[in-house]
Amino acid sequence: MKELWTLFITFAKVGVMTFGGGYAMLPILQREVVEDKGWATDEELTDYFAIGQCTPGIIAVNTATFIGQKQKGILGGIFATLGLVFPSLLIISALAGVIDAFSHLVWVQHAFAGVRVCVCVLIFNAVLKLWKGAIKDIWSGLIFAVIFAASVFADLSPIIYVVVAAVAGILIKTLEVKK
Amino acid sequence: MLYLQLFFEFFKTGLFAVGGGMATLPFLYDMADRTGWFTAAQLADMIAVSESTPGPIGVNMATYVGFVSGGPLGAVLATLGLITPSIIVVLIVAAFLKSFRDNRYVNAAFFGLRPASTAMVASAGVTVVTSALLYAGSTGLAAVNWKAAALSAVVLVLTRWVKPTKKLHPIVFILFSAVVGVIFRF
C-alpha cells in the first residue's frame, strides 16, 4: 500500500511540474523517477517514452502507466496514472469556475480574443514539430495531404481517418517490402 | 446519462488520438460539433488555459471540457474516460514490450498514423485561425482581422526566429497576447 501511495504522490508531483506535456515532462521524469527513486534507468525511460508515443492516448499518461506497472504491476500502473492527472483535476476545476465567473467582463473578452490569436501560432508550431517526425517521403506526404483535405472539407469522425491511415501505412510498407 | 456520455466520448478520444495532447484536438472539435456541450470558440480558450497551467495539456483539456459540460463530476469522468484506454493498452503492451516495438506491422501502421495525426492537428489549427483571425460573414481581404493578423505575425516571429525569445515557455506568449488583446481592444 505504501508503495502505491508513493507512486501516486511521485506522479502527482510530476503532473504539477509539467507544463504542456509530452517532451516537457522528460527532464522532470528523469529527476524524479531515475535520479531520486531509481525506478528506471535513463535508457529504460527513453524506451517507455518511445512506447508512450506509439500507443494511443496522451504520451504523459502512457509513460506514467508504464513506469507504475513496472514497479507494482497493474495496480501500480493505475495509481501512477491517477496521481499524474490528480493535480490537473484540482487546478483546472478551480480555474474553470473563476474564468466562468469573470467571462462577462469586457476586458476579459478582449484578453481571450488576444489569447486565441496566440493559440493559432502555438498550434502551427506544434504542427511543424509533428511534421518533422511524421513526413519522411512522398507516401507520408500524400497521407498528410489526403487526411488534411478530408478533415478540412468533409465532416467525418476523426476515428475514420485514424483507421484509414493505419491501414494505408501497413499496405504501403508491405508493398515496399515485396518490391 | 450526460456523465456516461462524457466518459464514453473521452474513452474514444483516448483510444484513437495518437501522438500526444494536441492530437486530441480534432476529437474535441468533433465533440463540440456533435454534442453542443461547448463551442469551438470556448475550445480555443481552453487550449490556452491548458497550456498555461500545470499538467499535461491533453489531460487539462479533457478536465476542462468535462467541467464545462458537466461540472466537477463531469471533469472527473472525462479525465477517467481519457486515461482508461491508455491504462488498458499500455498494460497489455507492457506484457510483450520488445516484440511490440520491433513489430513490422506496428511500425508500418505508425508510418501512416503519424502524418494523419499531423494533418488532423493542422486542420484543427485552420478552425482556430478562422475564428481568431477572420471575421465571420465577410469574404476576401475584408474578412481579415488586421489587428489579430499583426499580433499573430509578431508571436510567430518571436516563437520561431528570435533567439532570446524562441526558448521561452508558451505561457509567456499567451500572457503577452492577453495583454495586447486588452490594450488594443481585440
Interface residues (C-beta under 8 A of the other chain):
Chain A: G15 V16 M17 T18 F19 G20 G21 G22 M25 D47 A50 I51 G52 Q53 C54 T55 P56 G57 I58 I59 A60 V61 N62 T65 F66 Q69 K70 I74 G77 I78 T81 L82 L84 V85 P87 S88 L89 I91 I92 S93 L95 A96 G97 I99 D100 W107 H110 A111 F112 A113 G114 V115 R116 V117 C118 V119 C120 V121 L122 I123 F124 N125 A126 V127 L130 W131 G133 A134 I135 K136 W139 S140 G141 I143 F144 A145 V146 I147 F148 S151 V152 D155 S157 P158 I159 Y161 V162 V164 A165 A166 V167 A168 G169 I170 I172 K173 T174
Chain B: K12 G14 L15 F16 A17 V18 G19 G20 G21 M22 T24 L25 P26 F27 D30 D33 A41 A44 D45 I47 A48 V49 S50 E51 S52 T53 P54 G55 P56 I57 G58 V59 N60 T63 Y64 F67 V68 P72 A75 V76 T79 L82 I83 P85 S86 I87 V89 V90 L91 V93 A94 L97 F100 R101 R104 Y105 V106 N107 A108 A109 F110 F111 G112 L113 R114 P115 A116 S117 T118 A119 M120 V121 A122 S123 A124 G125 V126 V128 V129 S131 A132 L133 A148 L151 S152 V155 L156 T159 R160 H169 P170 I171 F173 I174 F176 S177 A178 V179 V180 G181 V182 F184 R185 F186
